[in-house]
Amino acid sequence: MNKFYFTKLVNAINHKRLDAMLIVPSDELKFIIGESPYLCERFQGLFVKKDGSYFYVCNLLTSEEIQKVLGANVKVYDWFDGDNYIDTVKKAFVENDLIGKTIGVDSTTRAFEVLDIMNNLDVKFIDAKNMLEEIRIHKTSEELENLRIASKIADEAFAEVILHIKPKMTEKDVKEKLCNIILEKGGESPGALVAAGANSSYPHYIKNTGVIKEKDIVLLDYGCVYKGMKSDISRTVFVGDITKEQKKVYDIVKNAIEAAEKVVAVDAFIPDIDKAARGLIEKEGYGKYFTTRLGHGIGYMGHEAPDIKASNPRYLEKNMAFSIEPGIYIGGNFGVRIEDIVITTENGTEIINKASKDMIIIK
């Protein structure tokens, strides 16, 4: 159990006047208790009450596993597949005085389950995703250092993987090579998006069967975990040559990320950061091709608060960590994205990704 954040969670539950908080298997649960069991279609989750006590509800498949994590003194309510899980939830709620009460839910809790419980029991569930994000939005010095190390691993992996990219390789080949390099450098749970040619025009491309051709563009978006903290970086490279339009677009995106990063500072207004990048891209005539937000928070989860976008009227505060990742995506043609992780510290703004943003043409 992460005692520091558990205390912050209980304080937040009381501040929001909730009676309890439900956290189901997810990065958020791992963040609180250090583990997260497999989430199948069977309902399960940790219930943290406003008095700081907690219990777990799950199927028999998970009960022994989660009991070891939580300890023998924590009540685990379990049921067999042949039973109605609502009966077990009711027993747990009655024993813990949650009937007629209000319970917050995390970002992974599934609607069909809470609706089923509300249809059968007198209890109210409400969205508390933002509450959970707020308790971890300000990183500790240890977390910031682990973010730096995770980003350093990603930077070093980029320098190595570009030595291996060549025509006739598949996106899968590059992805596997990149992830293996990350593992060799001490990163955990590596993940990567590798998009070649026209596939680079799709911001969240998920396939990996594309083949790299001569005079192709390759977009790399990847990261890893180091001591619970995640890295995230994007770089776009060119194989063999580059077209006039690709060069123009790359220069625009590079100028956009640098413009936005100059605005980042404690007390900076988030919409102004978005405007610095988006306004530049719009001025160059590519505004309609910048289809995503400018950035997202990062830490124990790959995407968390604060979102860096025009619709988030918030001022940056000390020890926040987030991405800056402008991109231009010309559907069916090509895309360019450059992404850094940035943190705001008491000593100023720090761009923790050091991998070169200069144009790279692999010969």
C-alpha positions in Angstrom: 0.0 0.0 0.0 1.3 3.4 -1.0 0.6 5.1 2.4 1.5 8.6 1.1 -1.1 8.5 -1.7 -3.6 6.5 0.3 -3.7 9.3 2.8 -4.2 11.8 0.0 -7.0 9.6 -1.4 -8.9 9.4 1.9 -8.5 13.2 2.3 -9.9 13.7 -1.2 -12.8 11.4 -0.6 -13.7 13.5 2.5 -13.1 16.8 0.6 -15.5 15.7 -2.1 -18.0 14.6 0.5 -18.1 11.0 -0.9 -18.8 8.0 1.3 -16.3 5.8 -0.5 -14.3 5.3 -3.7 -14.3 2.3 -6.0 -11.0 1.5 -7.9 -11.1 -1.5 -10.2 -8.0 -3.3 -11.6 -6.0 -0.7 -13.5 -2.9 1.5 -13.4 -4.8 3.5 -10.8 -5.3 0.4 -8.5 -1.6 -0.5 -8.9 -0.7 3.1 -8.0 -2.6 2.7 -4.7 -1.9 -0.9 -3.6 1.1 -1.8 -5.7 -0.6 -4.6 -7.7 -3.5 -4.9 -10.1 -5.0 -8.3 -10.8 -6.4 -9.4 -14.2 -9.7 -7.7 -15.0 -12.1 -10.0 -16.7 -15.9 -9.6 -17.2 -16.5 -10.4 -13.5 -17.0 -7.4 -11.3 -14.2 -6.7 -8.8 -12.7 -3.7 -7.1 -11.3 -2.0 -4.0 -13.7 0.1 -2.0 -12.0 2.8 0.1 -14.2 4.4 2.7 -14.1 8.0 4.0 -12.9 6.8 7.4 -9.8 5.2 5.8 -11.0 1.6 6.1 -11.3 -0.5 2.9 -12.4 -3.9 1.5 -12.4 -5.8 -1.7 -15.1 -7.5 -3.7 -14.2 -10.1 -6.3 -14.9 -13.6 -7.8 -13.3 -16.6 -6.2 -10.8 -16.7 -9.1 -9.1 -13.6 -7.7 -9.8 -13.7 -3.9 -6.7 -15.6 -2.8 -4.4 -13.5 -5.0 -5.8 -10.2 -3.8 -5.9 -11.3 -0.1 -2.1 -11.8 -0.3 -1.7 -8.3 -1.6 -4.0 -6.6 0.9 -3.1 -8.7 3.9 -5.0 -11.1 6.2 -6.7 -8.3 8.1 -8.5 -6.8 5.1 -11.9 -8.2 4.3 -12.3 -9.8 0.8 -15.9 -10.5 -0.2 -15.9 -13.2 -2.9 -18.5 -15.3 -4.7 -18.7 -18.3 -7.0 -19.6 -18.1 -10.6 -22.9 -19.9 -9.9 -23.9 -17.2 -7.4 -25.3 -13.8 -8.1 -22.5 -11.3 -7.4 -25.1 -8.6 -6.5 -25.8 -10.6 -3.3 -22.2 -10.4 -2.3 -22.0 -6.7 -3.1 -25.1 -6.2 -1.0 -23.6 -8.1 1.9 -20.4 -6.0 1.6 -22.4 -2.7 1.5 -24.6 -3.6 4.4 -21.7 -4.6 6.6 -19.8 -1.4 5.7 -22.8 1.0 5.9 -22.8 1.9 2.2 -26.4 1.4 1.5 -27.9 4.7 0.6 -24.5 6.3 0.2 -22.5 7.9 -2.7 -19.4 6.2 -4.1 -16.9 7.7 -6.6 -15.6 5.6 -9.4 -12.3 5.6 -11.3 -11.6 5.9 -15.0 -11.6 2.1 -15.6 -14.9 1.2 -13.8 -17.3 -0.2 -16.4 -20.7 1.4 -16.7 -22.7 -1.9 -17.1 -21.5 -3.0 -13.7 -22.3 0.1 -11.7 -25.6 0.4 -13.5 -26.4 -3.2 -12.5 -25.5 -2.5 -8.9 -27.5 0.8 -8.8 -30.5 -1.0 -10.3 -30.5 -3.6 -7.5 -29.2 -1.6 -4.5 -29.8 1.8 -3.0 -26.5 3.4 -3.8 -25.3 6.2 -6.0 -22.1 6.1 -8.1 -20.5 9.3 -9.5 -17.5 10.1 -11.6 -14.4 10.7 -9.5 -11.7 10.3 -12.2 -10.5 13.9 -11.8 -10.2 13.4 -8.1 -7.9 10.5 -8.5 -5.8 12.5 -11.0 -5.5 15.4 -8.7 -3.9 13.4 -5.9 -1.0 12.5 -8.2 -0.8 15.5 -10.5 2.1 17.0 -8.4 5.0 14.6 -8.6 7.4 14.0 -5.7 11.1 14.5 -6.2 11.6 10.7 -6.4 8.9 10.4 -9.1 10.4 13.2 -11.1 13.8 11.5 -11.0 12.2 8.2 -12.2 10.5 10.1 -15.0 13.9 11.5 -16.0 15.4 8.0 -16.1 12.5 6.5 -18.0 12.9 9.3 -20.6 16.6 8.8 -20.7 16.1 5.2 -21.6 13.7 6.2 -24.4 16.2 8.8 -25.7 19.0 6.3 -25.8 16.8 3.7 -27.5 16.0 6.2 -30.3 19.7 6.8 -30.9 20.2 3.0 -31.3 17.1 2.0 -33.2 17.6 4.5 -36.1 20.8 2.6 -36.8 18.8 -0.4 -37.7 15.9 1.1 -39.7 16.1 0.3 -43.4 13.9 -0.5 -46.4 12.1 -3.8 -46.5 11.8 -3.9 -42.7 8.2 -4.2 -41.4 6.8 -1.9 -38.8 6.7 -5.0 -36.6 10.4 -5.5 -37.1 11.2 -2.0 -36.0 8.8 -2.2 -33.0 10.4 -5.5 -31.8 13.9 -4.1 -32.1 13.0 -0.9 -30.3 11.3 -2.7 -27.4 14.2 -5.1 -27.1 16.6 -2.2 -26.9 14.5 -0.6 -24.1 14.5 -3.8 -22.1 18.3 -4.1 -22.4 18.6 -0.6 -21.0 16.5 -1.4 -17.9 13.1 -0.1 -19.1 10.1 -2.2 -18.2 6.8 -2.8 -20.1 8.0 -1.2 -23.4 5.3 -0.2 -25.9 5.6 1.3 -29.3 3.7 2.7 -32.3 5.7 2.4 -35.5 4.0 3.9 -38.6 5.6 3.9 -42.0 4.6 5.8 -45.1 0.9 6.8 -45.3 0.3 5.0 -42.0 2.1 7.9 -40.3 -0.9 10.1 -41.1 -3.1 8.2 -38.5 -2.2 9.6 -35.0 -3.3 6.4 -33.2 -2.3 3.9 -35.8 -2.5 0.4 -34.2 -1.3 -2.1 -36.9 2.2 -3.2 -37.6 2.2 -4.9 -41.0 3.4 -1.9 -43.1 6.7 -2.3 -45.0 9.3 0.5 -45.0 10.2 1.6 -48.5 13.0 3.7 -50.0 12.2 7.4 -49.5 9.7 6.6 -46.8 8.7 8.4 -43.6 8.7 6.5 -40.2 6.9 7.8 -37.1 8.0 6.3 -33.8 5.9 6.9 -30.7 7.0 4.8 -27.7 7.9 4.6 -24.1 8.5 2.4 -21.1 8.2 2.2 -17.3 10.9 2.8 -14.7 10.0 2.2 -11.1 6.3 2.8 -11.9 6.8 6.0 -13.9 6.2 6.1 -17.6 8.0 7.7 -20.5 6.5 8.8 -23.8 8.4 10.2 -26.8 7.7 10.7 -30.5 10.2 11.2 -33.3 9.7 11.2 -37.1 12.6 10.1 -39.4 13.0 9.7 -43.1 14.5 6.8 -45.0 16.7 7.5 -48.0 15.3 11.0 -48.9 12.7 13.6 -48.1 10.2 15.4 -50.3 9.9 19.2 -50.3 6.5 19.1 -48.6 7.7 16.6 -45.9 10.6 18.9 -45.1 8.3 21.9 -44.9 5.9 20.1 -42.6 8.7 18.7 -40.4 10.1 22.2 -40.0 6.7 23.6 -39.0 6.1 20.9 -36.4 9.6 21.4 -35.0 9.1 25.1 -34.7 5.7 24.4 -33.1 7.0 22.2 -30.3 9.8 24.7 -29.6 7.4 27.6 -29.5 5.1 25.8 -27.1 8.0 24.6 -24.8 9.1 28.3 -24.5 5.7 29.2 -23.0 5.8 26.4 -20.5 6.4 27.7 -16.9 4.9 27.6 -13.5 1.7 29.8 -13.6 1.5 29.6 -17.5 -2.1 29.4 -18.7 -2.5 26.0 -20.5 -4.6 27.4 -23.4 -1.7 29.8 -24.2 0.7 26.8 -24.5 -1.7 25.2 -27.0 -2.1 28.5 -28.9 1.7 28.9 -29.2 1.9 25.6 -31.2 -1.5 25.6 -32.9 -1.4 29.2 -33.9 2.0 28.6 -35.7 0.7 25.6 -37.5 -2.5 27.4 -38.5 -0.5 30.4 -39.8 1.4 28.0 -42.1 -1.9 26.7 -43.5 -1.9 23.3 -41.8 -4.3 23.9 -38.9 -6.9 21.5 -40.1 -4.3 18.7 -40.1 -3.5 19.3 -36.4 -6.3 17.1 -35.1 -5.2 16.3 -31.6 -4.7 18.1 -28.3 -1.2 19.4 -27.8 -0.4 17.2 -24.8 -1.3 15.1 -21.8 -0.1 14.5 -18.3 2.1 11.5 -17.5 3.2 9.6 -14.5 1.9 6.3 -13.2 -0.4 6.4 -16.2 0.5 7.1 -19.7 -2.3 9.6 -20.0 -3.4 11.6 -17.0 -3.9 15.2 -15.9 -3.2 17.9 -16.9 -4.4 17.8 -20.5 -2.6 20.5 -22.5 -5.4 21.8 -24.7 -7.4 25.0 -25.3 -10.4 23.8 -23.4 -8.5 23.3 -20.1 -8.5 26.7 -18.4 -5.9 25.9 -15.8 -2.6 27.4 -14.8 0.5 25.1 -14.5 1.8 24.4 -11.1 5.1 23.2 -9.7 6.1 19.5 -10.3 3.6 18.8 -13.0 4.7 16.5 -15.9 3.1 16.4 -19.3 3.8 15.9 -23.0 4.1 18.6 -25.7 3.4 16.8 -29.0 2.2 18.9 -32.0 1.6 17.0 -35.2 0.4 17.4 -38.7 -1.5 14.4 -40.2 -2.4 14.6 -43.8 -4.7 11.6 -44.1 -3.6 8.9 -46.5 -0.4 10.8 -47.3 2.0 11.2 -44.4 2.2 12.6 -40.8 4.8 14.2 -38.6 4.8 14.2 -34.8 7.5 15.4 -32.4 6.9 14.8 -28.7 8.8 15.6 -25.5 7.9 15.2 -21.8 8.2 18.5 -19.9 8.2 19.1 -16.2 7.7 22.3 -14.2 10.0 22.4 -11.2 11.0 25.0 -8.6 14.1 25.6 -10.7 12.1 26.3 -13.9 11.0 24.3 -16.9 12.8 21.1 -17.8 12.5 19.3 -21.1 13.5 15.8 -19.9 13.7 14.2 -23.4 17.1 15.0 -24.9 16.8 13.0 -28.2 17.5 15.2 -31.1 14.6 17.0 -32.8 16.7 17.8 -35.8 15.6 16.3 -39.1 17.2 12.8 -39.5 17.4 11.2 -43.0 18.6 7.6 -42.7 20.8 6.7 -45.6 
